[in-house]
Amino acid sequence: MRLFASRTCRVTRIIAASTLLACAAFAPGATIRDCIAGVQAHKPPEGAVAGARRQLAALEEFLRRADLANGDSGIDHGDIEPQIDRGDLILDPARHVCTWKGQRVTLTVTEFLILKSLAQRPGHVKSRDQLLDAAYDDNIYVDDRTIDSHIKRIRKKFRMTDPEFSQIETLYGVGYRFKET
């Protein structure tokens, strides 16, 4: 898998080379020095731009197909969040999948974000405000007691899968935490 930065550098070199080739091919009377000066000044000679665009489109398509043939989708996978594994709980943020003891638990986006925030640091207490920040954008007003409702629904969904579920603890007056296993 190629890194995004190396692909960008490669495409940049190809753009520069294709612009010079297009300049030489499509700008009658232009010398290579004229083309280099035009590329450096971001003003290639007349006629060179259309030819360069066609060449660039063909080269980009060639690179895309070559990457697909090599198993590279062209997507930078460096920013995908890793799976969270906490004993019986598995959270996959990339696919928005939650499983408890091997059974899938369907959560809303908000419930998933709250559970993810709690599970990232088991044993650490999260206040309602911290959970609100994890689950909602800054421009949305939600009462902090809404978190209590979300926690209640999360527990209910897990108890449908496992009646003994008790991993989310309430610390009255402080907040919530995911139990350490």
C-alpha positions in Angstrom: 0.0 0.0 0.0 1.4 3.3 -1.0 1.3 6.3 1.4 -0.8 9.3 0.4 2.2 11.6 0.5 4.3 9.5 -1.9 1.4 9.3 -4.4 0.9 13.0 -4.2 4.6 13.6 -4.9 4.5 11.1 -7.8 1.4 12.8 -9.3 3.1 16.2 -8.9 6.2 15.0 -10.8 3.9 13.6 -13.5 2.0 16.9 -13.8 5.2 18.8 -14.2 6.5 16.4 -16.8 3.2 16.2 -18.7 3.0 20.0 -18.7 6.4 20.3 -20.2 5.6 17.5 -22.8 2.3 19.2 -23.7 4.0 22.5 -23.9 6.6 21.2 -26.3 4.0 19.2 -28.3 1.1 21.7 -28.4 2.8 25.1 -28.4 4.3 25.6 -31.8 7.6 27.4 -31.7 8.0 27.1 -27.9 11.4 25.8 -26.7 11.9 23.6 -23.7 13.3 26.7 -21.9 10.1 28.6 -22.7 8.1 25.7 -21.3 10.1 25.5 -18.1 9.9 29.2 -17.6 6.1 29.0 -18.1 5.7 26.1 -15.7 7.8 27.9 -13.1 5.7 31.1 -13.6 2.5 29.1 -13.6 1.8 30.4 -17.1 2.5 27.8 -19.8 2.4 29.0 -23.4 -0.9 29.1 -25.3 -2.1 25.7 -26.5 -0.2 23.8 -23.9 -2.9 23.8 -21.2 -5.5 21.7 -23.1 -2.9 19.1 -24.1 -1.5 18.9 -20.5 -5.0 18.4 -19.1 -5.7 15.5 -21.5 -2.3 13.9 -20.7 -2.9 14.5 -17.0 -6.3 12.8 -17.1 -4.9 9.9 -19.0 -2.0 9.5 -16.5 -4.3 9.8 -13.5 -6.5 7.1 -14.9 -3.5 4.9 -15.6 -2.2 5.4 -12.0 -5.7 4.6 -10.6 -5.9 1.4 -12.5 -2.4 0.4 -11.6 -3.2 1.0 -7.9 -6.3 -1.1 -8.1 -4.4 -3.9 -9.8 -1.9 -3.7 -6.9 -4.6 -3.9 -4.3 -4.4 -0.3 -3.3 -7.8 1.5 -3.3 -6.2 4.9 -3.2 -7.6 5.6 0.2 -5.3 6.8 2.9 -6.0 4.2 5.7 -3.8 6.1 8.2 -6.7 8.0 9.8 -9.0 5.0 10.4 -9.6 4.4 14.0 -8.5 1.1 15.4 -10.9 -1.4 16.8 -11.5 -1.2 20.6 -11.4 -4.5 22.4 -12.4 -4.6 26.0 -12.9 -8.2 27.0 -16.4 -9.1 25.8 -16.9 -5.7 24.2 -15.6 -5.1 20.7 -16.2 -1.7 19.1 -15.3 -1.1 15.4 -15.6 2.7 14.8 -14.7 2.3 11.1 -17.8 0.1 10.5 -19.9 1.4 13.4 -20.2 -2.2 14.8 -20.6 -3.1 18.4 -20.5 -6.7 19.7 -20.9 -8.0 23.2 -19.9 -11.6 23.9 -19.9 -12.3 20.1 -23.4 -10.9 19.6 -24.1 -7.7 17.7 -25.7 -4.9 19.6 -27.3 -2.2 17.5 -26.6 1.3 18.8 -27.5 4.7 17.5 -24.6 7.0 16.5 -24.9 9.0 19.8 -25.1 5.8 21.9 -22.1 4.4 20.0 -20.0 7.6 20.6 -20.9 7.6 24.3 -19.9 4.0 24.7 -16.7 4.5 22.7 -15.8 7.4 24.9 -16.3 5.3 28.0 -14.6 2.2 26.7 -11.5 4.0 25.5 -10.3 4.4 29.0 -11.8 1.8 31.3 -11.9 2.7 34.9 -11.7 6.4 34.2 -14.8 8.5 35.2 -16.4 10.6 32.5 -18.6 13.5 33.5 -21.8 14.2 31.7 -20.2 17.2 30.1 -17.3 15.1 28.8 -19.8 12.6 27.3 -21.8 15.4 25.8 -18.7 16.7 24.1 -17.9 13.2 22.8 -21.4 12.7 21.4 -22.6 16.1 20.2 -21.3 18.9 18.1 -20.6 22.2 19.7 -23.5 24.0 18.0 -26.2 21.7 19.4 -27.7 22.4 22.8 -28.6 19.3 24.8 -29.4 19.1 28.5 -26.8 17.2 30.4 -29.5 14.9 31.8 -29.9 13.6 28.2 -26.8 11.5 28.8 -28.6 9.7 31.6 -31.3 8.6 29.1 -28.7 7.5 26.6 -26.9 5.4 29.2 -30.2 3.9 30.2 -30.9 2.9 26.6 -27.4 1.5 26.1 -27.7 -0.7 29.2 -31.2 -1.9 28.1 -29.8 -2.9 24.7 -26.9 -4.8 26.2 -29.2 -6.5 28.7 -31.3 -7.8 25.8 -28.1 -9.6 24.8 -26.8 -10.4 28.2 -29.1 -10.0 31.3 -26.0 -9.9 33.6 -24.5 -6.8 31.8 -23.1 -4.3 34.3 -20.0 -2.9 32.7 -21.2 0.8 32.8 -21.1 2.1 36.4 -22.8 5.2 37.7 -20.9 7.3 40.2 -23.6 9.6 41.6 -22.7 13.2 41.4 -19.6 12.5 39.3 -20.4 10.6 36.1 -20.0 7.3 34.4 -17.2 4.8 33.8 -16.7 1.5 31.9 -15.5 -1.2 34.3 -12.0 -2.5 34.0 -11.9 -6.2 33.1 
